Amino acid sequence: MDWTALLAAFGGGMWGASIGAVPAFIFTGILAIVGGVAALTGHTEMIGVAFGPVFGPHVSFGGGVAAAAFAGSRGFLDTGRDIGTPLMGLKRVDVLFVGGAFGSLGYLINAGLALAGAGNWTDTIALTVILTAIVTRLVFGRTSLFGTVESPGRRFRPDDSAKWVAWQQDLSHVLSIGLAVGLMAAFLASGSGLRAGSDALAFGIATTVLIFMVLGRSVPVTHHIALPAALGVLHGAGFIGGAACGVAGALLGEAASRVFLIHGDTHIDPPAAGIAGVVLVLKVATVLGWIPGMTA
């Protein structure tokens, strides 16, 4: 057990809560871009910083999600699903400490998954984001894990009061943006000649775009498309296979939003589900010998 990393994760969770989960995640994306570019020259240390015990999504983003849920349950926020608002303005130290506690929890869960060999089967950071969000729902939420359904079938047909990303929830939109970003990210990992760090670079670009969402613009959420697409190529699925992984990530993310998020009162991250699901398929395909496995 690395106690300094555990304590650093507590600070990372508090920091994520103070600036808001989405802004903290954007900062992870910026570091991922820097790390992806540095990896092209053989230096991978910055990627470790981006996904490590301070700025990793399982720490800073997960801490911010939990803090927002806690604030919402106490009436400090209108909804516990508000993961874009910096919580420092609430002037509530307890909110920040909840973020710190869940930052440390995210670090411990990810470390435990890694020790158990879960990294051989899926993306442990994405899985950790899901698991800490489930704990958050169970501790601070009033709805069930799957949320509430007011009428038959409504969970799968969200109306204006229950959405994840309203401008990309229709099937045509999901498939279109999945294809677009899937092709782009697959090209970064294959057609451009970039290999090492291309997955971090694709993830970082898609994540950094969320700056414009914080500013009120209707940009797509695509890191669950970009990362699986790049990883598909790096696992040997080829350019078309990588793009298909991007589309699969888009579909899984949207499905997860309709099952876990849109009728719940806390945030359970759809993109994390998309990433974990696609990486699981890639790992299984590698074990079965359908694709070679990671090549960079």
Secondary structure, 3 states (H helix, E strand, C coil): CCHHHHHHHHHHHHHHHHHCHHHHHHHHHHHHHHHHHHHCCCCCHHHHHHCCCCCCHHHHHHHHHHHHHHHHHCCCCCCECCCCCCHHHHCCHHHHHHHHHHHHHHHHHHHHHHHCCHHHCCCHHHHHHHHHHHHHHHHHCCCCCCCCCCCCCHHHCCCCCCCCCHHHCCHHHHHHHHHHHHHHHHHHHCCCCCCCCHHHHHHHHHHHCHHHHHCCCCCCCCHHHHHHHHHHHHCCCHHHHHHHHHHHHHHHHHHHHHHHHCCCCECCCHHHHHHHHHHHHHHHHHHCCCCCCCCC
